[in-house]
Amino acid sequence: MRLQRQTMFSVLAGVLYFVIALGIAEAVLRVKHSAMQNYDIEMWRYAKELKVKSDDPALDFDHEHSKAAILQSVEIRLNEWGLRGAPVAPLAAGERRILFLGGSITLGWGVPEGDTVEARLEAGLRARGVRAQVLNGGVGNYNAERYVSRFLKELTGLEPTDIVVQYFLRDAEYLPPSSGNFILRHSNLAVTLWMAVHRLLDREGEQSLVDHYRAVYRDDAPGFALMRRELGQLADYARQHRIRLFLAMTPDVHNLVDYKLGFVHEIMQRIARDDGYTYIDLLPALQGRPPQDIWAMPGDPHPNALGHHLMADAILPVLAGTASSDAGASAHPPVAPGATR
């Protein structure tokens, strides 16, 4: 009996020490990550603080409305539509409403609101005498299926005159619904360990990235088929509602000096042409820039404020060159200088 008690006491003590050790590790990581310099943890906080689980399996999750958070040392504020930025003002007569759709690059992850592509374009258009609202519909971890579905189900009430799909290479990846793991949602330690395991198991290197995207863009890849379907549905909606439609092809910024993913740009240019999008390739605006010039921070391959500036400068003449939005605007507007069909 005494031996059993001693054994039970030893087990309980071991469990207690283990729990205390986990608590200390969690506390240490929370203090360490309070500097907001860990990309994975900041993305995890973004999911906790500004996203909500969606009942729609096509979306999986959605932005909160009228909420803000400081993430990676930058404020991200969401308005009444769940768009990044100020509340949407009523549209004045003759004014354009240009809605950007996309993922975390479109959102402007790690970039102050005033430096995002959308903010720079709105200022640039007004400087050219074009009255326009440029709205930021980017949502982190969205692919083409998700951001097109979100527009068609939640954002058509904005009645945009123009839609810019800021397309990134990952937008054709198949994204299964998230599991909603309670521990991963609430523990710095669990997320840190989970990411460490994934980095050990995942292939790394530039060639593995090229191989990955070659697989993603195969005609029989499930995510590729979903992307084609959704971009086609958006094009149909745009034609029916006389909305000008653009596809801004955004490059991967891991290696812009010796870029090896041009085959994806060629595929997307053909798709844009077939579906009636005005195609804008942003690679020339960024090509040749080393990572330290263009990344949001070390370990975070999102374009920084300079990257957004360069992308906005590439898109601006195309948007400014299109006809003003009015009742007589063509459902298939002429190709603007610097763009292709």
C-alpha positions as CSV (number, residue, x, y, z in Angstrom):
1,M,0.0,0.0,0.0
2,R,2.8,2.4,0.9
3,L,4.6,1.6,-2.4
4,Q,1.4,2.3,-4.3
5,R,1.0,5.7,-2.5
6,Q,4.6,6.6,-3.3
7,T,4.2,5.6,-6.9
8,M,1.0,7.7,-7.2
9,F,2.7,10.6,-5.5
10,S,5.6,10.4,-7.9
11,V,3.2,10.3,-10.9
12,L,1.2,13.3,-9.6
13,A,4.4,15.2,-8.9
14,G,5.7,14.5,-12.3
15,V,2.5,15.7,-13.9
16,L,2.5,18.8,-11.8
17,Y,6.1,19.6,-12.7
18,F,5.3,19.1,-16.4
19,V,2.3,21.4,-16.2
20,I,4.3,24.0,-14.4
21,A,7.1,23.7,-17.1
22,L,4.5,24.1,-19.8
23,G,3.1,27.2,-18.1
24,I,6.5,28.7,-17.8
25,A,7.3,28.0,-21.4
26,E,4.0,29.5,-22.5
27,A,4.7,32.7,-20.4
28,V,8.2,33.0,-21.7
29,L,7.0,32.7,-25.3
30,R,4.3,35.3,-24.8
31,V,6.8,37.8,-23.4
32,K,9.2,37.1,-26.3
33,H,6.5,37.4,-28.9
34,S,5.1,40.6,-27.5
35,A,7.8,42.4,-29.6
36,M,5.6,41.4,-32.7
37,Q,8.7,40.2,-34.6
38,N,7.6,36.6,-35.1
39,Y,5.7,36.2,-38.4
40,D,3.9,32.9,-37.5
41,I,2.7,34.2,-34.1
42,E,1.5,37.5,-35.6
43,M,-0.5,35.5,-38.2
44,W,-1.9,33.4,-35.4
45,R,-2.9,36.5,-33.5
46,Y,-4.6,37.9,-36.7
47,A,-6.7,34.7,-36.9
48,K,-7.7,35.1,-33.2
49,E,-8.4,38.8,-33.1
50,L,-9.8,39.7,-36.5
51,K,-11.2,36.6,-38.0
52,V,-14.4,34.6,-37.2
53,K,-15.4,31.1,-38.3
54,S,-17.8,31.1,-41.2
55,D,-20.8,28.9,-41.6
56,D,-20.0,28.8,-45.3
57,P,-17.6,26.0,-46.1
58,A,-16.4,27.8,-49.2
59,L,-15.1,30.6,-47.0
60,D,-14.1,28.7,-43.9
61,F,-13.5,32.0,-42.0
62,D,-14.2,35.6,-42.5
63,H,-13.2,39.0,-41.2
64,E,-14.8,40.5,-38.2
65,H,-16.6,43.8,-38.8
66,S,-15.8,47.2,-37.3
67,K,-12.8,45.9,-35.3
68,A,-9.0,46.7,-35.2
69,A,-5.8,45.1,-33.9
70,I,-2.1,45.9,-33.8
71,L,-0.4,43.1,-35.7
72,Q,3.3,43.0,-36.6
73,S,3.5,46.5,-35.2
74,V,0.9,47.8,-37.7
75,E,-2.7,48.7,-37.1
76,I,-5.2,46.7,-39.1
77,R,-8.7,48.2,-38.8
78,L,-11.7,46.6,-40.4
79,N,-14.8,48.6,-41.3
80,E,-18.5,47.8,-41.4
81,W,-18.0,45.6,-44.5
82,G,-15.0,43.7,-43.0
83,L,-12.7,45.6,-45.4
84,R,-9.4,47.1,-44.2
85,G,-9.7,50.9,-43.9
86,A,-12.2,53.6,-43.1
87,P,-16.0,53.3,-43.3
88,V,-17.2,53.2,-46.9
89,A,-18.5,56.6,-47.9
90,P,-21.6,57.0,-50.2
91,L,-20.6,57.1,-53.9
92,A,-20.8,60.5,-55.5
93,A,-22.1,61.0,-59.0
94,G,-19.4,60.2,-61.5
95,E,-17.2,58.6,-58.9
96,R,-15.6,55.2,-59.4
97,R,-15.6,52.5,-56.7
98,I,-12.6,50.2,-57.3
99,L,-12.7,47.0,-55.1
100,F,-9.5,45.0,-54.7
101,L,-9.9,41.3,-54.0
102,G,-7.1,39.0,-52.8
103,G,-5.2,37.5,-49.9
104,S,-2.7,38.9,-47.4
105,I,-0.7,40.8,-49.9
106,T,-3.8,42.7,-51.0
107,L,-4.7,43.2,-47.3
108,G,-1.2,44.8,-46.9
109,W,0.1,42.5,-44.2
110,G,2.9,44.3,-42.3
111,V,2.3,47.6,-44.2
112,P,0.7,50.7,-42.6
113,E,-2.8,51.4,-44.1
114,G,-1.7,54.6,-45.8
115,D,1.1,52.8,-47.7
116,T,-0.9,50.0,-49.1
117,V,-1.6,49.6,-52.8
118,E,-5.2,50.7,-52.4
119,A,-4.3,53.9,-50.5
120,R,-1.6,54.8,-52.9
121,L,-3.8,54.2,-55.9
122,E,-6.7,56.3,-54.5
123,A,-4.3,59.2,-53.9
124,G,-2.7,58.7,-57.3
125,L,-6.0,58.6,-59.1
126,R,-7.2,61.8,-57.4
127,A,-3.9,63.5,-58.3
128,R,-4.7,62.7,-61.9
129,G,-8.2,64.2,-61.6
130,V,-10.0,60.8,-61.3
131,R,-12.5,60.7,-58.5
132,A,-12.4,57.2,-57.0
133,Q,-12.7,55.2,-53.9
134,V,-10.3,52.3,-53.8
135,L,-11.4,49.6,-51.3
136,N,-9.3,46.9,-49.7
137,G,-11.1,43.5,-49.8
138,G,-8.0,41.5,-49.0
139,V,-8.3,38.7,-46.4
140,G,-5.2,36.7,-45.2
141,N,-5.1,33.0,-46.1
142,Y,-7.7,33.4,-48.8
143,N,-7.4,31.8,-52.2
144,A,-9.3,32.6,-55.4
145,E,-12.2,30.4,-54.4
146,R,-12.6,32.2,-51.1
147,Y,-12.3,35.8,-52.1
148,V,-14.5,35.4,-55.1
149,S,-17.1,33.5,-53.0
150,R,-17.0,36.2,-50.4
151,F,-17.6,38.9,-52.9
152,L,-20.5,37.2,-54.5
153,K,-22.1,36.4,-51.2
154,E,-21.3,39.4,-49.1
155,L,-19.9,42.4,-51.0
156,T,-22.0,42.8,-54.1
157,G,-23.9,45.5,-52.2
158,L,-20.9,47.7,-52.6
159,E,-21.8,48.0,-56.3
160,P,-18.2,48.5,-57.5
161,T,-17.6,50.1,-60.9
162,D,-14.2,48.2,-61.1
163,I,-12.8,45.0,-59.5
164,V,-9.1,44.3,-59.3
165,V,-8.2,40.7,-58.5
166,Q,-4.7,41.0,-57.1
167,Y,-3.8,37.5,-57.9
168,F,-0.9,35.7,-56.1
169,L,0.6,32.3,-57.0
170,R,-0.9,30.6,-54.0
171,D,-4.5,31.5,-55.0
172,A,-4.8,28.3,-57.0
173,E,-3.8,26.1,-54.0
174,Y,-6.6,23.9,-52.6
175,L,-7.4,24.9,-49.0
176,P,-9.3,22.4,-46.9
177,P,-11.4,23.8,-44.0
178,S,-9.4,24.4,-40.9
179,S,-9.8,22.1,-37.9
180,G,-10.4,24.8,-35.3
181,N,-8.1,23.1,-32.8
182,F,-8.7,24.7,-29.4
183,I,-5.1,24.3,-28.2
184,L,-3.6,25.8,-31.3
185,R,-6.0,28.7,-31.1
186,H,-5.0,29.6,-27.6
187,S,-1.4,28.6,-27.0
188,N,1.8,30.3,-28.1
189,L,3.7,27.2,-27.2
190,A,1.5,24.9,-29.3
191,V,1.7,27.1,-32.3
192,T,5.5,27.4,-32.0
193,L,5.9,23.6,-31.7
194,W,3.5,23.0,-34.6
195,M,5.4,25.3,-36.9
196,A,8.7,23.8,-35.9
197,V,7.5,20.3,-36.8
198,H,6.1,21.5,-40.1
199,R,9.5,23.2,-41.0
200,L,11.3,19.9,-40.2
201,L,8.9,17.9,-42.4
202,D,8.4,20.3,-45.3
203,R,10.8,20.4,-48.2
204,E,12.8,23.7,-48.5
205,G,14.7,25.4,-51.2
206,E,13.9,27.2,-54.4
207,Q,13.5,24.1,-56.5
208,S,10.9,22.6,-54.1
209,L,9.0,25.9,-54.5
210,V,9.1,25.6,-58.3
211,D,8.1,21.9,-58.1
212,H,5.2,22.8,-55.8
213,Y,3.8,25.4,-58.1
214,R,4.2,23.2,-61.2
215,A,2.0,20.7,-59.3
216,V,-0.5,23.3,-58.2
217,Y,-1.0,24.6,-61.8
218,R,-1.5,21.2,-63.4
219,D,-4.9,21.1,-65.3
220,D,-6.1,18.2,-63.1
221,A,-5.1,19.8,-59.8
222,P,-8.2,20.4,-57.6
223,G,-7.3,23.9,-56.5
224,F,-6.5,24.9,-60.1
225,A,-10.0,23.8,-61.2
226,L,-11.6,25.7,-58.4
227,M,-9.6,28.9,-59.3
228,R,-10.7,28.6,-62.9
229,R,-14.3,28.2,-62.0
230,E,-14.4,31.1,-59.5
231,L,-12.6,33.6,-61.8
232,G,-15.0,32.6,-64.5
233,Q,-18.0,33.2,-62.3
234,L,-16.6,36.6,-61.3
235,A,-16.1,37.5,-65.0
236,D,-19.8,36.5,-65.7
237,Y,-21.0,38.7,-62.9
238,A,-18.9,41.6,-64.0
239,R,-20.2,41.3,-67.6
240,Q,-23.8,41.2,-66.3
241,H,-23.3,44.3,-64.1
242,R,-21.0,46.3,-66.5
243,I,-18.1,46.2,-64.1
244,R,-14.6,46.7,-65.4
245,L,-12.4,43.7,-64.4
246,F,-8.6,43.5,-63.9
247,L,-6.2,40.8,-62.9
248,A,-3.0,42.1,-61.3
249,M,-0.5,39.2,-61.3
250,T,1.6,39.5,-58.2
251,P,5.0,37.6,-58.2
252,D,6.4,35.5,-55.4
253,V,9.1,37.6,-53.7
254,H,11.4,34.9,-52.5
255,N,13.8,35.4,-55.4
256,L,13.1,38.4,-57.7
257,V,16.7,38.5,-59.0
258,D,16.5,35.2,-60.8
259,Y,12.8,34.6,-61.0
260,K,11.8,31.0,-61.9
261,L,8.1,31.2,-61.7
262,G,7.3,32.9,-64.9
263,F,5.4,29.9,-66.2
264,V,2.6,30.7,-63.7
265,H,2.4,34.3,-65.0
266,E,2.0,32.9,-68.6
267,I,-0.8,30.6,-67.4
268,M,-2.7,33.4,-65.7
269,Q,-2.3,35.7,-68.6
270,R,-4.0,33.2,-70.8
271,I,-6.8,32.7,-68.2
272,A,-7.3,36.4,-67.9
273,R,-7.5,36.8,-71.6
274,D,-10.0,34.0,-72.0
275,D,-12.2,35.4,-69.2
276,G,-12.1,39.0,-70.3
277,Y,-9.9,40.5,-67.5
278,T,-7.4,43.3,-68.3
279,Y,-4.1,41.7,-67.3
280,I,-1.4,43.6,-65.4
281,D,1.8,41.8,-64.6
282,L,3.5,43.3,-61.5
283,L,6.8,41.3,-61.9
284,P,8.6,44.0,-64.0
285,A,7.9,46.5,-61.2
286,L,9.5,44.3,-58.6
287,Q,12.1,42.3,-60.5
288,G,15.7,42.5,-59.4
289,R,15.0,43.6,-55.9
290,P,16.8,41.5,-53.2
291,P,14.7,40.2,-50.2
292,Q,16.1,42.7,-47.8
293,D,14.7,45.6,-49.9
294,I,11.2,44.2,-50.4
295,W,10.2,41.9,-47.5
296,A,8.0,43.2,-44.7
297,M,10.6,41.9,-42.2
298,P,13.1,39.0,-42.0
299,G,11.2,35.7,-42.2
300,D,8.0,37.4,-43.7
301,P,7.9,37.2,-47.5
302,H,5.2,39.8,-47.9
303,P,6.0,43.0,-49.9
304,N,6.8,45.9,-47.6
305,A,5.7,49.6,-48.1
306,L,8.3,49.9,-51.0
307,G,6.8,46.9,-52.6
308,H,3.3,48.3,-52.4
309,H,4.5,51.6,-53.8
310,L,6.1,49.9,-56.8
311,M,2.9,47.8,-57.4
312,A,0.7,50.8,-57.1
313,D,2.8,52.7,-59.6
314,A,2.4,49.8,-62.1
315,I,-1.3,49.6,-61.7
316,L,-2.1,53.3,-61.7
317,P,-1.7,54.1,-65.4
318,V,-3.9,51.1,-66.3
319,L,-6.8,52.2,-64.0
320,A,-6.4,55.9,-64.9
321,G,-6.4,55.0,-68.6
322,T,-9.8,53.3,-68.5
323,A,-13.0,55.2,-69.2
324,S,-14.9,56.8,-66.3
325,S,-17.7,54.8,-64.9
326,D,-21.1,55.8,-66.3
327,A,-24.2,54.3,-67.7
328,G,-22.7,54.0,-71.1
329,A,-19.5,52.2,-70.1
330,S,-18.7,49.1,-72.1
331,A,-18.8,45.8,-70.4
332,H,-15.6,45.0,-72.3
333,P,-13.6,48.3,-71.9
334,P,-10.6,49.0,-74.2
335,V,-7.3,47.7,-73.2
336,A,-5.4,50.4,-71.3
337,P,-1.7,51.3,-72.2
338,G,0.7,48.9,-70.5
339,A,-1.9,46.2,-70.1
340,T,-3.0,43.2,-72.1
341,R,-6.1,41.1,-72.8
